[in-house]
Amino acid sequence: MGRNGMVSSGHPLASQAGVGVLMQGGNAVDAAIAVAAATSVVEPLMSGIGGDGFMMIYWKNSDEIKVVNATGASPAAATRDRFVPSGIPFKGILSVSVPGLLDGWIEAHQRYGILKLSQVLEPAIELAESGFPVSHKLAEAIAADTLLCEFPTSRAVFTRDGIPLKPGEILYQKDLGKSLQIIAEQGRESLYSGSIGQGIDRFMREQGGLLTLEDLKGHNTRWQDPIFINYHGHDIYEAPPNSSGHVLLQELNLVENFDLNSLGCNTAESIHLMVEA
């Protein structure tokens, strides 16, 4: 319960980052980016600035809804012929696409944010540099990922001499903190053309990857209109493809033809119907 707002995420420290930004006078967009950045530190198994994402923003003053499509393309060298023999791998350096998430954060912040980018990223930087206790979920994920525990640069962060971090042990991510600090000071250029991007390009060449600095320079975030349906008199909005948001809208269109109320909340019958949809 609350009087002024709410922050929700998959980790209490990430939610705390959003609350802190709101208490500094930031708005919902500032807080959402703070939560996302902190999540990339405390839930690295789920999120990171090397990935993609979407943001759907309702701006009350103009009564408009906009979607930030922060997804990146495949590297130019990722041709069909390159992957035909064995397919596209799910893990490893050949699975990497252009990281679009950071550019999406910055685009949204420039258009709607109130606080400085450095203030928004400060909680994530603090968590990365000062460390935080590893959760049971994160500890299980680290132990289950043999590549993470064996590759030299990740082994140095997520293990103690090859032994995966256990619940309650402190995870320090000094290099990630340094990267976030550079981003806070220099903005998007640090990744898409500057020192971080140059480091990625160099590492890719050393390790046989496909992503190049030219791929990073060519990235652009897209602003899109949402797609929507009407469900029992309510307009439901989602991000358009290449998001999977259309799936939820299709499911709602299907279940609208049934009387869910009569089936009861979380009964076998109602769950069965929704699973079928």
C-alpha positions, -999 to +999 in steps of 0.1 A: +000+000+000+012+035-007+000+071-012+024+084-039+036+055-060+049+019-062+081+002-074+081-034-083+110-056-096+125-091-092+149-081-065+144-059-033+177-040-039+165-030-074+132-019-061+150+001-034+170+018-061+138+030-077+123+042-044+155+061-037+153+079-070+116+088-065+125+102-031+152+124-047+124+140-068+128+118-099+098+107-119+086+073-129+109+071-159+139+080-138+129+053-113+123+027-140+158+032-155+173+031-120+155-002-113+166-016-147+203-006-141+203-020-106+186-052-119+215-056-143+238-057-113+218-078-087+201-101-112+228-107-139+211-140-148+180-121-160+192-087-173+222-066-184+234-036-204+246-061-230+210-071-238+177-058-252+144-045-239+112-025-243+098+004-223+061+014-226+055+049-212+022+067-206+027+105-204-003+120-187+003+157-198+000+148-235-022+117-229+000+096-251+016+061-249+049+055-266+070+023-268+108+025-266+121-004-288+156-010-274+165-041-293+196-045-314+202-061-348+225-091-355+261-082-363+266-076-400+289-107-401+261-129-388+251-142-422+229-172-429+259-191-444+279-185-412+253-204-391+239-230-415+261-259-405+252-259-368+226-232-362+227-201-340+241-210-305+221-200-274+252-191-254+287-179-261+303-152-281+286-162-314+251-157-298+257-120-292+236-093-310+240-055-308+231-044-272+202-020-276+190-017-240+214+011-229+205+033-258+168+028-250+173+039-214+191+070-225+165+079-252+137+076-226+157+096-201+165+124-225+128+127-235+111+122-201+136+121-172+141+149-146+172+139-127+207+137-141+217+104-157+245+101-130+218+103-102+197+076-119+227+052-123+242+059-089+224+031-071+236+005-097+271+018-095+272+015-057+258-020-058+284-031-084+314-015-067+305-021-030+289-055-036+258-072-023+248-106-008+242-133-034+206-146-033+198-184-034+185-180-069+216-163-082+239-188-064+220-217-081+223-200-115+261-194-111+267-230-101+247-243-130+265-223-156+298-241-163+309-216-190+305-188-165+325-206-139+353-216-164+358-185-186+387-165-170+370-131-168+337-143-155+353-169-132+372-141-115+339-123-107+314-151-100+336-177-082+362-179-055+391-197-072+366-217-093+341-224-065+308-207-073+296-180-049+273-193-023+241-177-009+251-148+013+286-143-001+293-108-014+294-104-052+317-075-064+315-064-100+342-037-101+345-036-139+307-033-144+307-005-119+334+013-138+315+008-171+283+023-156+303+052-142+317+059-177+282+057-191+270+081-164+297+106-174+298+102-211+263+090-221+255+066-250+286+073-270+308+055-245+292+022-256+282+029-292+314+046-303+337+053-273+360+034-250+335+007-240+325+000-276+362-001-286+369-026-258+340-048-270+353-047-306+388-057-294+375-085-272+353-099-300+383-100-324+404-118-298+378-144-290+364-150-325+332-130-321+312-112-348+302-079-332+322-049-343+324-012-335+307-005-368+277-026-357+275-006-325+278+028-343+249+018-366+225+011-338+194+033-333+165+031-308+130+031-323+101+050-309+068+031-317+031+033-311+017+005-290-008-021-302-040-027-282-073-045-279-104-038-259-111-064-232-144-061-214-145-024-220-108-018-211-081-009-236-051-031-231-018-019-246+013-038-255+046-033-274+043-042-311+064-069-328+093-077-326+081-078-290+060-108-280+033-085-265+008-095-292+006-130-277-011-116-245-036-096-266-045-127-286-049-147-254-073-120-240-093-120-272-098-158-267-107-158-230-131-129-234-155-153-250-158-173-218-172-165-184-141-165-163-159-152-132-181-183-131-151-206-131-136-190-100-102-176-092-073-200-097-095-230-099-085-260-121-111-249-146-100-213-149-063-222-151-070-249-177-089-224-199-061-198-196-034-224-204-053-235-235-056-198-246 
